[in-house]
Amino acid sequence: MFVAIVLVLLVVGSIAFHFISPWWFTPIASNWQTIDDTVNITFWVTGAVFVAVNLFMAYAIIKYRHNPKNNQPAHYEPENSRLEAWLTGITAIGVAALLAPGLYVWGQFVNVPEDATEIEAMGEQWRWSFRLPGKDGILGTTNATLVDINNPFGINPDDSTGLDDILISRNNVHLPIDQPVKFLLRSKDVLHDFAVAEFRVKMDLVPGLVSYLWFTPTRTGTFDILCEELCGVGHFTMRGRVIVDTAEDYQTWLDQQLSFADIQAIGPGDQIAGQALYTVCSSCHGSSGEGNIALNSPKIAGQHSWYLRQQLQNFKQGIRGTHKDDVYGQQMAAMMAVLADNKAVRDVAAYVAALPSTVSDQNLSADLIKDADLEHGKKLYNTCGTCHGANGQGNYALNSPRISGQEAWYMIRQLKNFKDRVRGAHPDDVFGPSMSSMASYLRDEQSIADVAAYVTTLTTDTGQSKESLVQIETDQISLAGGG
Amino acid sequence: MAYVAIADKGQDLSHPHSFITKYIWSQDHKVIAIQYGLTAIAVGFVALLLSGVMRLQLGFPDTFSFIDPSEYYQAVTMHGMIMVIYLLTALFLGGFGNYLIPLMVGARDMVFPYLNMLSYWVYLLSVIILMGSFFVTGGPTGAGWTLYPPQAILEGTPGADGGIVLMLISLIVFIVAFTMGGLNYVTTVLQARTRGMSLMRMPLSVWGIFTATVLGLLAFPALLVSGIMMILDRLLGTSFFMPAIVSLGEQTSYGGGSPVLFQHLFWFFGHPEVYIVALPAFGIVSDLLSTHARKNIFGYRMMVWAIVAIGGLSFVVWAHHMYVSGMNPYFGFFFATTTLIIAVPTAIKVYNWVLTLWRGNIHFTVPMLFAIGFIFTFTHGGLTGIFLGNVVVDLPLSDTYFVIAHFHMVMGVSPILVVFGALYHWYPKITGRMFNDTLGKIHFWGTFLGTYSIYLPMHYLGFLGVPRRYFAYEGINFIPESAQTLNEAITIAALIVAAFQFLFVFNVIWSLFKGKKAPGNPWNATTLEWQTPQTPPEHGNWGPELPNVYRWAYDYSVPGADKDFIPQNQPPGDNRQPPITTPREQPREVEPA
């Protein structure tokens, strides 16, 4: 009896929950209203069955509960073919009624409209990049075996159609409103999934093949791209954004992007020019880039040039060093006038990257890490090492700077900044949010000190960091002006 | 008749004498069943603990210093794999299959008792290997229970060193164990039924376990080969599943393989696996409902054919797990159609369970409560399956919490409710003691209401688009603050449900010593296991004579009979009862040979 009442309450409660729940589909931003309609049909049909079956069961339980007084025996009826045939028939019709619209809409999904523009989304652990066909309207051929630091997309250099391809080595891509777009999906390493909740459609990226999906954005705005196929320890940090623009805004954005050929044409930074520029920097960071705790200037010698360029550009464009709690970052941002243009940034980065990284003087940070638990730090570093390398050497592909040899005081401050979203929270910061998400697992100051202390024990014998010929990261950011 | 003489050689059974041969290296199917059951439940508690780790992180992110992203993904992976394979599959087939099949079909033991014993010890070995992966460098694999390559065997995924290798080896060993057990169950059902026990007189429990075992024997080889292939990819550098890959910025030597091939193999096993768990639950719950409602199962033949049909169809729906996998999207039309077809026999089963209650004489025993709870949760989980099976509806919901909520309702909560119902139901037969009824009822309500309050709201996170397998969610614009509050509530509910399970453990242990002594047939049930001369049944089960079967398993409340049940082995005529005039399908009296 009681159980029947509970069943009724659960049914009523489930319905009530549905109507009270603030959690439901995000407002749609694509042409796939038909998907929402199919979901709704399914919801109401199955919901009705759920209510009917359970209320009937509750009724049966109340009506036919055992009553010790009269002990009414159960009815003996092994089968009722007529009833069973009816139930089977009705269920089959109901199922067909759900399937038909589903298959119809799926037919729309697999058939891409002829006028859809193609764009490639490429996934890798744990970031997105995008490629647009250039003026010729054709995406050049690619091959994973061609991927290296100077050709991150693996574009076939012998294929002339690839030269004008527009490369966007950032997590953010723009789309024009009301224009059907077919995303060609490609992965360099493992499975990923391109999903934007507001567009409704999603599809996996599979290394070795090209999958696709299509949609038409129907309203302007910024939408999160999430990776929705488990892709390793950084899976949850693999985010991107689609910015849907009006046609004019889109064109403005598009005109600022560089093609494969443009990027190849940019030469390496000039160390001699960089040395001259570095004179100003050296007053804080030291003549050999060793840093100065008193001036809150980190050690920079031997850092990868691509990372230096990226951070310098971030400072220059107000992406870093603008948060009100980032006092020292603000000081750095104020200095950026020294570096007048992209070339200056490239040159000084090249010079600093070439400075030998001496073993850091731990006395400066000794106080901060004197109570640190190195064993605990080592355990915590397991996850960090995936991107920053087991020896803290950094990794271009993961956009992770070198951290070996860095001073503990600086790492502690930056980890706190990431964790508190003082750093990495700017909407145009492309890779900072990943680090912010990751830093969230360093739960307290002690953990931060432990891991920083452990990193100071790492040594990387790199001498000089790898200089990348291509300035994909920074030059594009500078031209695009963020966003 | 399928009766075979080997089943009746009671005097030839070598009766064990020492404690070790009786309880450790035992060849008695009942002892092996208990060994399987206890091991599975123990390892299930490990998985429960791991789900606690996950829920703590999701409910209270940025709080617990012992959970980092690697550990989170390892907990996710091990929780899933343990629950699906090492708990549910092992418990339903190795546990209930072993205990029930010989007793229900009237055999003295499995046909190959030695192989049966070996099956358990090999299973235990697989569990030990699996647990060993917690202690190797890098820890257990964190690739997700689906173990998708390339990620499962590449750096960047926790446990890519030793964890994944041990996981694959453990699975291979498990499959060896399962095959030894499975061949035994199938052979026993087909060859060792007692006189009069025709296939269409078997209790649905046996039908469910039997069909599930056949599915397992056909499906596990797909997992076996994919496991071996992945080990080769990982250790010898072959490229079955590995195309040309740039891993963490470095070119690898892989090339030419297909990650999607693994998914096809995995789900060719993985989907039948759902039914390997579900079909025994379907069968068992049918018997619980019938016994405790004092009424024959409604539409027995239809129930049998539905089990068989679901089993068959389960081999042609696998790619509905892969709608967004990047496979040729045209497959979607086929697999959505087959998937929705399978909804029909499944719905019939639900109708027939409810119609079994209809015009019954329902006793609210603990097993009955669990059975009713099962109908509720299974209906819910089955209906949400229609969302995910209908390819285009799957697009927005795939890889979100809707999927988690769906499969936990349908193959987590529902089968587990049946497991508990079944354990309470057969506990008197297994131990000779009654369990504590009040504790059992408290356990039911805590589990049933608790799990529903975990999973109902979780569907709505999925509608919202919250992705699964995320360690942390900050910075995603479309997820409101309230979603975090909901996650907190879900975590609290999950912890409460977990706590209730210790009540069950306490009840099992306490009743073993303090429980009332159980009569041989406390539920007045018709099936053979309740008619054994001793309780618990001794080695050989039946004493000198095997039982003869004269009727189907569901003669409850037969009009005119003096009691509301007629055991299957009760000959016609020695009780006042009508000749068999009931509907045409009522199995006829068959004189034993």
Interface residues (C-beta under 8 A of the other chain):
Chain A: M1 F2 V3 V6 L7 L10 S14 F17 S21 P22 W23 W24 F25 T26 W32 T34 I35 D36 T38 V39 T42 F43 T46 G47 V49 F50 V53 N54 F56 M57 A60 I61 Y64 R65 H66 N71 Q72 P73 A74 H75 Y76 E77 P78 E79 N80 L83 E84 L87 T88 T91 A92 V95 A96 L98 L99 G102 L103 V105 W106 G107 F109 V110 E124 Q125 N143 A144 T145 V147 D148 I149 G154 L185 K188 D189 V190 L191 D193 A195 A197 E198 R200 V201 K202 M203 D204 L205 V206 P207 G208 L209 S211 T222 F223 D224 L226 C227 E228 E229 L230 C231 G232 V233 G234 H235 F236 R239 L380 N382 T383 T386 C387 N395 Y396 A397 L398 A425 P433 S436 S437 M438 S440 Y441 R443 D444 S447
Chain B: P61 D62 T63 F64 S65 I67 D68 P69 S70 Y73 G142 A143 G144 Y148 P150 Q151 L154 E155 G156 T157 P158 P243 A244 I245 V246 S247 L248 G249 E250 Q251 G255 G256 G257 S258 P259 V260 A293 R294 K295 N296 F298 G299 Y300 R301 M302 V324 S325 G326 P329 Y330 G332 F333 A336 T337 L340 I341 A343 V344 A347 I348 V350 Y351 N352 V354 L355 L357 W358 R359 G360 N361 I362 H363 F364 L369 I372 I375 F376 T379 H380 L383 T384 I386 F387 N390 V391 V392 V393 L395 P396 L397 S398 D399 T400 L449 Y452 L456 P457 Y460 L461 F463 L464 G465 P467 R468 R469 Y470 F471 A472 Y473 E474 G475 I476 N477 F478 P480 S482 A483 L486 Y554 Y556 S557 V558 P559 D564 T582 P583 E585 Q586
